[in-house]
Amino acid sequence: MTKVLKPGDTIGILGGGQLGRMLAMSAARLGLRCQVFSPDPDSPAFDVVQNATCAEYADVEALELFASDCDVITYEFENVPAATAMILDARRPVLPAQTILQTTQDRLAEKDFVTSLGIGTAGYAGVANAGELHAAVKKIGLPAVIKTRRFGYDGKGQAIIREGDDLDQVWKDLGTNSAILEAFVPFEREVSVIAARGADGHVECFDVTENEHRDHILKFSYAPAHISDALAAKAREIAKKIGTALGYVGVFAVELFVVPGKDSATLVVNEIAPRVHNSGHWTLDGASVSQFEQHIRAIAGWPLAKPVRHGQVTMINLIGDDILDYGKWLTVPGATVHLYGKGAPKPGRKMGHVVEVKPAT
């Protein structure tokens, strides 16, 4: 059972990036305190909390002290070391449950889980060496995408394989002994569902979001997605089915491909993100409740809100030097600027985002 928090109680957040920062800010509005644990002394989430722990995730003493100060613990990134999660789980409730990470941290285990629910994914095969890669390519066909089973984000830890590529060199360049080969999906568009599931099993989904990437990094999100109402309902049903099967408590994202068909489009699940998600940032200003507040509500044992979208919403990521032009957004009607308080901009680094809301027509 999830402990029901009261105003003044403390939520521990593993990870000090922008997601942790926005979670802490949402918790503060609800009268809840947050303490952040991160090994990075420059963590932007440290700037918005009164108490923080700067230590390595393997520091058992620091983890125990951190847990003793918290009533419930959550995380802003999915690659929490298993040992860290187990140490904390023995002392305080960790939500979402650390057992869920065993599925979502491993792309092969995740694909097996999704397909076990009767939900479509790209064709896939586990790969542990160059010989298995050759066999997988014969089974899956080309083009295909090779990914490390663990870690990797924003296009890191993966590569597209095309006809004529040297498979032995591809395997060597990937630098792992644990990978998954996925069939290339000829998708029409990429969409995602941000869903929240409470401890009572109730699920609330935000409007399906359409996403555009630049250099494998999310650049634009649009809500609602340009898909039929029937397909949007199907996407939400997929998210609900996944969250229920996992016994999830908190906010998660399901990334999907929209695949055109002869009669109608279909959906293929790409990945599950067991946390608040970049494609849900539009909810901060474009909906009656944000994904961050929904997550706080869920892990606090509070009722979830019914999200109401305010209009046509666009989220623009400020990546690298984009942050230098933040001023131009300050005078745009309907636009809200969010800066993460990071240091100097670097290529590919998410420095902030803008949410632009236009009245529905």
N, C-alpha and C positions, 0 to 999 in steps of 0.2 A: 504494500500500500504506500502511496506517495504521502509524505508528511505535508500537512496543510500549513503553509507559512502564514505569518501575520505581519503587518507593517512593522518594520524595525528589525526583522530577521535578516540573516545574511546568506547570500548566494555566492558560492565560490565558482569562479570561472577559470578553467584551464585554457591558457592562450591569451596573449595580450595584443592581438591585432585589431583591425578596425571592426571586426564582428564582435569581439569581446567588448570593445569600446561602446558600440551601439546597444549591445545587450545591457551593459551597466547603466547607460543613460536612460533606457526604457524602464529598468528596475527602479531607478531613483524616482521617477515620476510616480511610481506606485508605492513609494514609501519604503522600498526594500533596499537594503545595503548590499554592496558587492565587494568581494575581495578577489583580486586577480593574481594568478600564479603564472609566471612566464620566465624563461631563462634570459630573455632579451631585455637589457636595461633601458633600451629606447622604445619599449612597447608603448604604442599610442593609447592603449587602454589604461595604463598607469595614470594618465593625466586626469581621468574623470572619476577615480575612486580614492577614498581616504586611506585604504589599506591595501598593500600589494606585497607579494612575495617574489623576489627575483632569485631564482635558484634553478638548477637543472632538474629535469623530470625524473632523474634517477636518485635524487637526494631524498632518501627516506625520511630523515629527521625533519626536513623542511616540509615535506608532504604531510607528515603527521601533525605538525603545528598548524599548517594551513587548514587541514580538515577540522581540527579542534575549534577553529574560529568560525566555521560555516555550519549552516543548518541543512543545506543541500548543495550539491556540486554538479556543474554542467561543463560543457566545453564548446569552444568556438571552432575547432578543427577536428577532422575525423581521425588523424593519424596519432592519436594519443597512445603512447607506449602501453602495451598490455599490462606490464608490471605496475605502471603508475596507476592505471585505472583500478587494478585489483587492490592495491594498497589503500586507495581512497575509499573504494566500495566497502571495505571491511570496517570502515569507521563512520561513514556518512552515506546517505542515499546519493547515488550518482545517476543522473538522468540526462539523456537517454541511458538505459542500462548498458553497462560496459560489455555485456555479452553480445549486444547488437554489433559492436565494433568488429567482432570476429567474422561477421558476414560482410559488412560494408567496407572493411579495410582491404579485403581481398577481392579483386575484380572477378576471379573465376568463381569463388564461393558466392559472390553476389549474383552473377549470371545464373548459376545453378539454382539459387533461391528464387529468383524471379521466374524462371521457366517452370519451376515446380508448382508455381501458382497458376500456371496456364496462361501467363502473360508473355507476349512476343518480345523477342530480342533478336539482334543480329546473330547469324550463325557464328559459332565460336569453338575454340579448342585450346586446351592447356598446352603450354610449350615449356620444356625444361632444358632443351639443348638444340643444337643446330639441326640434328637429324629429325627431331620432332617437328621443327619448324618446316622442313621440307615436306614431311608427311601432312602437316596441318594445311599447308598451301594447296596440296593436291586435293584435300578434302573440302576446304573452304572456297578456294579459287582466288583469283586476283581481279581487281585491286583488293587489298585487305589492310587492316590496321593492326600492328603489333604493339602491345602495351605491357609495361611491367605490371605484375599482379598487385603490387603494393606501392603506395606513395604515387607521386606524379600528380600534377595539376596544371591548368592553363597550358596544356599541350606538352608538358614535360614528361619524359619517360615513355614516349610513344613515337611511332613513325609509320608512314604510309608505305606499303610495299606494292610496287607495280611490276608489270611484265618486264622481264629483262634485268631486274635488280639481282644483285649477288646476295643470295639468302645467307650464306655463311658470313659475309661482311655485315649484313644487317644485324645478325644475331650478335656478332662481336661488338658492334657499335652500341647496341642496347645495353650491354654490360650487366646482364643479370642471368640468373639460372632459374627464374620463375616468371613466366610471362603468359599472356593470353593473346591468341590471334583472333581477330573479329572480322567478319565479312564487311566489306564496305557497303554502306546503306545509301542508295540513291534517293536521298531525302529531298523533300520539297521545301521544308523549313524545320527549324529546331524550336521546340517549345519546352516549357517546364511548368510543373505544378508545385506551388509552395503549400504545404499542408501542415496543420497542427493537430495533434492528437492528445487529448487529456487523459488523466489517470483513469477516468470513468469509461474510456473507450470512445468518447464522442470525438468526431473528426470535423474540422472546418477547413475548407480549401479556399484559397484566394483564386481570383480569375486566372485562367491559363495565360501564361506569358510567352510572348514570342521573342526569341533571342538572336542577335547577330554578333558574330565574333570577328575580330581582327587579329591575325597572327596567333590564333588559338586562345585569345583572351576575350572575354565578354566585353563588347563595346556598347551595344544598345539593347535595351529590353523594352518591349511594347506591351501594354495591357489595355484592352484584351488582345489576345492573339487573333490573327486573321484566319480563323478556322470556323467551321460550322458549329452551331450550338450542340449538335449531336456528338461531334468529335470532342468538343470541350467537356461534355458530360462524361464521355468515355475516359478521357484523361484523368478527370477527378476521381472516377470510380477506380481506376488503376492505382492511384495514389492511396486512396482509402483502403484498398485491399492489401497493399504492401505494408502500410502503417499498422493495420490490424494484425496481420500475420507476424510482424516483428514484435508486437506488444509494445509499440513505441510510445514514449511520452515526451512531447516537445515538438519542435518544428523540424521538418525535413523537406527535401526537394527531390522530385523525380524528374530527371531530364529525359525527354522523348524526341524521337524523329517522327515527322509526319511524312508518310510515304504515299505518293500518288498511286492510284489504282484504276483499273478499267471502269469500275462502277463508282467507287468512292475511295477516299483516302483512309489509310490505316495508321495505327500507332505502334512504334517499336521503342521499348525502353532502352535508353543508353546507359545511364548511371543513376544511382541513388546517392544523395548527399545527406548524411545524418546530422544536420545542423542547419542553422539559418544560412541563406544562400545569396550570392551576389545578384541573381536574377529576381530576388524578392525585395531588393532595396527600394523599388518604386512604391512599396507599401508604406514607407515612412511618411510620405506626404500625399500619396495618391489613394489612400484608403482610410476608412474610419478607425482601423487598428493596424499596427505594423506587424510584420513577421516577428520582430524582436519582442514586442509586448506579448504576442501570442505565446512565444516560447517561455517567457517569464511566467505568464499565467499558468501554462501547462505544468511546469516543473514546481510551481508554488502550490499546486493543487487547487487553483482557482478556476472558475468557469471560463471557457473560451468565449471570445467575442464573435459575433457574426460579421465578417468583413463586408463593407460596402465601398465599392470603388467610386471615387469622386468624379471621374470623367475619363477622357482619353489620356493615358499616362505614358510618358517616355522617360526611361532612365538612361543617362549617359555616363559611362565610366570616364573619369579623368585619369588617364594612364600616362606615366612618365611626365614629359614636358607639357602635357595638356593642363597640368595644374597651374602653369604660369599664366594661363588665360582665364583663371577663375573669375576675374573681375568682370568679364563681359557678360557673365550669367547673372550678376547681381542686379542688373537693370531689366532683365527679361520678365515680363508679366507672367505669373504662374510658375516661375522656376524657383526652386529651393536648392541652395548650395550646401553640400556636406563635405568638409575637409577633414582628413583623418589625423592631422597633426604629425605626419611623418617627416623625416628629414629631407635631404636633397632628393629631387626626383631622379629616378633611374629608369632606363628603358624597360617596359613591361611591368613596372611596379604600379599598383593601384594606389593612387594618391587621394582620391576623393570621388564623389559622384554628384550628379545634378538630377533632380526629379522635376520634370516639366508636366504640369497638369493643364489640359485644355478642356473646356466644357464639352460634354457629350453632344453630338449633333444628331 
